[in-house]
């Protein structure tokens, strides 16, 4: 199996501006969603000093 078959075909990203914009938008949206989850978890921990399981963290 050649290296070309092992890689993802990125032709649509190169040829279609609309698809490229959709892909970038979805990627940024995913990163934003993950950052929101981390920020909320941190804020809950900061306010309560408890993790999600309800156990108290040492310290």
N, C-alpha and C positions, 0 to 999 in steps of 0.2 A: 504494500500500500504506500503510495507516494505521499509526500508532505502536503501536496495540494489537496488531496482527498481528506486529510486529517483536519485541515483548517476549516473554519466557518466561511461560507460564501458571503462576502460583504458587497457583492455587486449591487444589490438594491440600495445600500447606503450610499454608494458612489453615484448611482445613476438617477435616483429619484430624490429631488429636493424635499417633496412632501413627506416621504417615508423617513428621510433623515431627520427632519424636524419633529416628526412624531416620535421617533426612537429616542432622540435627545430629550424631548419633553417628558416621556415616560420614565427615562433613567433618572432625570433630576427629580421628578415627582417621587420616585421610589426612595431616593436618598433622603429627601425631605421628610417622608413618612417615617423612615427609620430614625432620623434625628429627633423627630417629635416624640417617638416612643422612649428614646433614651432620656430626653429632657424631662418628660413627665415622670419616669421612674426615679430620676435623680431628685426632682422636686419633692416627690412623695417621701423619699428617703430623708431628705433634708428637713422636712417638716415633722416627720414622725420617728425618725431614726429606726425604722423597721424596713426590712426587705419585703418582697411580695408574699413570702411564705408566712409572715407574721412573727418569725423568730427575731430576736434582738441581735443586732450585729455587735461583735466585740469592739470595745474601744470607747 
